[in-house]
Amino acid sequence: MSAPGAATGSLERPTLPWGGLRLGVVRIEVRRLLRNRRTLIFTMVVPTLFFLIFGLNSTYANVRVGVGNTSSEVLISMALYGAILATTTGGAMVSIERAAGWSRQLRITPLTPVAYVVTKMLTALVLGAASVAIVYVVGGITGKPAMPMWVWVVTALAVWVGSLLFAAFGLFLGYLLPSENVMQVIGFVLMLLCFGGGLFIPLSQFSHPLRTMAAYTPLYGLNELVHDPLSQQPFAWTWVANLVVWMAVFVVGAAWRFRRDTARV
């Protein structure tokens, strides 16, 4: 008979550097995500169509905005919409894994909750990068957005990196909601956040109470930050605080739900 201490030790999961995070796992996740054609089409075609509809409107497309024009502003907004749609969807696909029992299998691996969340966020970033690239390429082909080249580069990078926030958001919802409801809820919630955070309608058109409420929504800080290189408005650290706080909320929430999900018998 083995000693009690040895039996207990044999049930403990090994500890790996970086919590078990591996680039090979990220590559596998990316390949699996790219096979979902419906998701790819929805997250890339819809934002591009929105830009073509609203960004090329001759009535206001050439109206000056900061160092560019309204078409440039719409380009950035639609790229951000596509990026958050892509990363949220990529993160929320964990709900399908839960339904298939994959999360339960992770109990026997050395992968920590935080490493798993980071893996999913990095995977979602690939889809977000593709969405941003397509919107910006189409915008460049039309020739309507008029802004300095450095603004093109800085805003594209800001949109892409900032969309990490919604990869964590998608993961959180993916673990919080059942798989049969998560995608419907995501579409509705993202639409509300886009309107409430000033992405679809400028906050300047909101009443003062609504502008005050908008400053506490998850999209507010990110929206202001990605548009700032174009608008050249005075920088506010409250934008950064908004982004950091919501990122912490979603990452901690996703790790918490992952830990509870994998702990169930």
C-alpha positions as CSV (number, residue, x, y, z in Angstrom):
1,M,0.0,0.0,0.0
2,S,1.4,3.4,-0.9
3,A,1.8,6.1,1.6
4,P,-1.0,8.7,1.9
5,G,1.4,11.4,1.0
6,A,2.4,9.7,-2.2
7,A,-1.2,9.1,-3.2
8,T,-2.1,12.7,-2.6
9,G,1.0,13.9,-4.6
10,S,0.1,11.8,-7.6
11,L,-3.2,13.6,-8.0
12,E,-1.6,17.0,-8.1
13,R,-1.3,18.7,-11.5
14,P,2.3,19.6,-12.5
15,T,3.3,23.2,-12.6
16,L,4.6,24.6,-15.9
17,P,6.2,27.9,-16.8
18,W,3.7,30.6,-17.8
19,G,0.9,28.5,-16.4
20,G,1.1,26.1,-19.3
21,L,0.7,28.8,-22.0
22,R,2.2,27.5,-25.3
23,L,2.3,29.0,-28.8
24,G,1.5,25.6,-30.3
25,V,-1.8,25.6,-28.5
26,V,-2.5,29.1,-29.8
27,R,-1.8,27.9,-33.4
28,I,-4.2,25.0,-33.0
29,E,-6.9,27.4,-31.7
30,V,-6.3,29.8,-34.6
31,R,-6.7,27.0,-37.2
32,R,-9.9,25.8,-35.6
33,L,-11.3,29.3,-35.5
34,L,-10.5,30.0,-39.1
35,R,-12.4,27.0,-40.2
36,N,-15.6,28.6,-39.0
37,R,-16.6,30.3,-42.3
38,R,-19.9,31.8,-41.0
39,T,-18.0,33.6,-38.3
40,L,-15.4,34.9,-40.7
41,I,-17.9,36.3,-43.1
42,F,-20.1,37.9,-40.5
43,T,-17.2,39.6,-38.7
44,M,-15.5,40.9,-41.8
45,V,-18.2,41.6,-44.4
46,V,-20.7,43.4,-42.1
47,P,-18.3,46.1,-40.8
48,T,-17.0,46.6,-44.4
49,L,-20.6,47.1,-45.7
50,F,-21.3,49.5,-42.9
51,F,-18.3,51.6,-43.9
52,L,-19.3,51.6,-47.6
53,I,-22.9,52.7,-46.7
54,F,-22.1,55.4,-44.1
55,G,-18.5,56.3,-44.8
56,L,-18.9,57.2,-48.5
57,N,-22.0,59.3,-48.1
58,S,-21.3,62.4,-50.2
59,T,-23.4,64.6,-47.9
60,Y,-21.0,64.5,-45.0
61,A,-18.0,62.2,-46.0
62,N,-15.7,65.2,-46.7
63,V,-16.6,67.2,-43.6
64,R,-13.5,68.1,-41.7
65,V,-12.8,66.1,-38.4
66,G,-9.5,66.8,-36.6
67,V,-6.7,65.9,-39.0
68,G,-9.0,64.0,-41.3
69,N,-12.7,63.9,-42.4
70,T,-15.9,62.2,-41.5
71,S,-15.2,59.3,-43.8
72,S,-12.0,58.7,-41.7
73,E,-14.0,58.8,-38.5
74,V,-16.5,56.2,-39.9
75,L,-13.6,54.0,-41.1
76,I,-12.1,53.9,-37.6
77,S,-15.5,53.3,-36.0
78,M,-16.4,50.4,-38.3
79,A,-12.9,48.8,-37.9
80,L,-13.4,49.0,-34.2
81,Y,-16.9,47.5,-34.5
82,G,-15.5,44.6,-36.6
83,A,-12.7,44.0,-34.2
84,I,-14.8,43.8,-31.1
85,L,-17.4,41.7,-33.0
86,A,-14.6,39.3,-34.1
87,T,-12.8,39.1,-30.7
88,T,-16.0,38.8,-28.7
89,T,-17.2,36.0,-31.0
90,G,-13.9,34.3,-30.9
91,G,-13.8,34.4,-27.1
92,A,-17.4,33.3,-26.7
93,M,-16.9,30.2,-28.8
94,V,-15.7,28.7,-25.6
95,S,-19.4,28.1,-24.9
96,I,-19.4,25.4,-27.6
97,E,-16.4,23.8,-26.0
98,R,-18.2,23.7,-22.7
99,A,-21.2,22.0,-24.3
100,A,-18.9,19.4,-25.8
101,G,-17.2,18.7,-22.4
102,W,-13.8,20.1,-23.4
103,S,-13.6,22.4,-20.3
104,R,-14.1,19.4,-18.0
105,Q,-11.1,17.7,-19.7
106,L,-8.9,20.7,-18.8
107,R,-9.1,19.6,-15.2
108,I,-6.4,17.0,-15.8
109,T,-4.0,19.4,-17.6
110,P,-1.5,21.8,-16.0
111,L,-3.1,24.7,-17.9
112,T,-4.0,27.5,-15.3
113,P,-7.2,29.5,-15.7
114,V,-5.2,32.7,-16.5
115,A,-3.1,30.9,-19.2
116,Y,-6.3,29.5,-20.7
117,V,-7.9,33.0,-20.8
118,V,-4.7,34.4,-22.4
119,T,-4.7,31.6,-25.0
120,K,-8.2,32.4,-26.0
121,M,-7.6,36.1,-26.1
122,L,-4.6,35.7,-28.4
123,T,-6.6,33.5,-30.7
124,A,-9.4,36.0,-30.9
125,L,-6.9,38.7,-31.7
126,V,-6.1,36.9,-35.0
127,L,-9.7,37.2,-36.1
128,G,-9.7,40.8,-35.0
129,A,-6.6,41.6,-37.0
130,A,-8.2,40.2,-40.1
131,S,-11.4,42.3,-39.6
132,V,-9.4,45.5,-39.1
133,A,-7.2,44.8,-42.1
134,I,-10.1,44.3,-44.5
135,V,-12.0,47.4,-43.4
136,Y,-8.8,49.5,-43.7
137,V,-7.9,48.0,-47.1
138,V,-11.3,48.7,-48.5
139,G,-11.2,52.2,-47.1
140,G,-7.9,52.9,-48.7
141,I,-9.2,51.6,-52.1
142,T,-12.2,53.9,-52.0
143,G,-9.9,56.9,-51.5
144,K,-12.5,58.7,-49.3
145,P,-10.8,58.7,-45.9
146,A,-8.4,61.6,-45.8
147,M,-6.0,61.5,-42.9
148,P,-2.2,61.4,-42.6
149,M,-0.5,58.0,-43.1
150,W,0.7,57.9,-39.4
151,V,-3.0,58.2,-38.3
152,W,-3.9,55.2,-40.5
153,V,-1.1,53.1,-38.9
154,V,-1.7,54.3,-35.3
155,T,-5.4,53.9,-35.3
156,A,-5.3,50.5,-36.9
157,L,-2.9,49.2,-34.3
158,A,-4.9,50.9,-31.5
159,V,-8.1,49.3,-32.7
160,W,-6.5,45.9,-33.0
161,V,-4.7,45.9,-29.6
162,G,-7.7,47.5,-27.8
163,S,-10.0,44.8,-29.1
164,L,-8.4,42.5,-26.5
165,L,-10.8,44.0,-24.1
166,F,-13.7,42.3,-25.9
167,A,-11.9,39.0,-26.3
168,A,-12.0,38.8,-22.5
169,F,-15.6,40.0,-22.6
170,G,-16.5,37.2,-25.0
171,L,-14.8,34.6,-22.8
172,F,-16.6,35.9,-19.8
173,L,-20.0,35.6,-21.5
174,G,-19.0,32.2,-23.0
175,Y,-18.6,30.8,-19.5
176,L,-21.5,32.7,-18.0
177,L,-24.2,31.7,-20.6
178,P,-25.3,28.4,-22.1
179,S,-24.1,27.7,-25.6
180,E,-27.6,27.9,-27.2
181,N,-28.0,31.6,-26.0
182,V,-24.6,33.1,-26.0
183,M,-24.4,34.3,-29.6
184,Q,-27.9,35.9,-29.5
185,V,-27.0,37.7,-26.3
186,I,-23.7,38.9,-27.7
187,G,-25.2,40.5,-30.7
188,F,-27.8,42.4,-28.6
189,V,-25.3,43.4,-25.9
190,L,-22.7,44.6,-28.4
191,M,-25.3,46.7,-30.2
192,L,-26.3,48.4,-26.9
193,L,-22.6,49.0,-26.0
194,C,-21.9,50.5,-29.4
195,F,-24.7,53.0,-29.1
196,G,-24.1,53.7,-25.4
197,G,-20.3,54.1,-25.9
198,G,-20.6,56.6,-28.7
199,L,-19.4,54.3,-31.5
200,F,-22.5,54.6,-33.8
201,I,-23.7,58.0,-32.6
202,P,-21.2,60.7,-31.4
203,L,-21.5,61.4,-27.7
204,S,-21.7,65.1,-28.5
205,Q,-25.3,64.4,-29.7
206,F,-26.2,62.9,-26.3
207,S,-27.8,64.8,-23.4
208,H,-25.6,65.5,-20.4
209,P,-27.0,62.7,-18.3
210,L,-26.5,60.1,-21.1
211,R,-22.9,61.3,-21.7
212,T,-22.2,60.9,-18.0
213,M,-23.6,57.3,-18.1
214,A,-21.7,56.5,-21.3
215,A,-18.4,57.2,-19.5
216,Y,-18.9,54.1,-17.4
217,T,-19.7,51.7,-20.2
218,P,-17.0,49.2,-21.4
219,L,-16.6,50.7,-24.9
220,Y,-16.3,54.3,-23.9
221,G,-12.6,54.5,-23.1
222,L,-11.5,52.3,-26.0
223,N,-13.7,54.3,-28.4
224,E,-12.2,57.6,-27.3
225,L,-8.6,56.3,-27.4
226,V,-8.7,54.9,-30.9
227,H,-10.3,58.1,-32.3
228,D,-8.0,60.5,-30.5
229,P,-5.2,60.4,-33.1
230,L,-7.7,61.6,-35.7
231,S,-9.8,64.0,-33.6
232,Q,-6.9,65.5,-31.8
233,Q,-9.1,66.3,-28.8
234,P,-7.5,66.8,-25.3
235,F,-6.3,63.5,-23.9
236,A,-8.1,62.3,-20.8
237,W,-6.6,59.6,-18.4
238,T,-10.2,58.6,-17.6
239,W,-10.3,56.8,-21.0
240,V,-7.3,54.7,-19.9
241,A,-8.8,54.1,-16.5
242,N,-12.1,52.9,-18.1
243,L,-10.2,50.5,-20.4
244,V,-8.0,49.1,-17.6
245,V,-10.8,48.6,-15.1
246,W,-13.1,46.8,-17.6
247,M,-10.2,44.7,-18.8
248,A,-9.5,43.6,-15.2
249,V,-13.2,42.9,-14.6
250,F,-13.6,40.7,-17.7
251,V,-10.3,38.8,-17.3
252,V,-10.9,38.1,-13.6
253,G,-14.5,37.1,-14.4
254,A,-13.5,34.8,-17.2
255,A,-10.8,33.1,-15.0
256,W,-13.3,32.8,-12.2
257,R,-15.9,31.1,-14.4
258,F,-13.2,28.9,-16.0
259,R,-12.1,27.7,-12.6
260,R,-15.7,27.0,-11.5
261,D,-16.5,25.2,-14.8
262,T,-13.5,22.9,-14.7
263,A,-13.9,22.2,-11.0
264,R,-17.4,20.6,-11.4
265,V,-17.6,16.9,-11.2
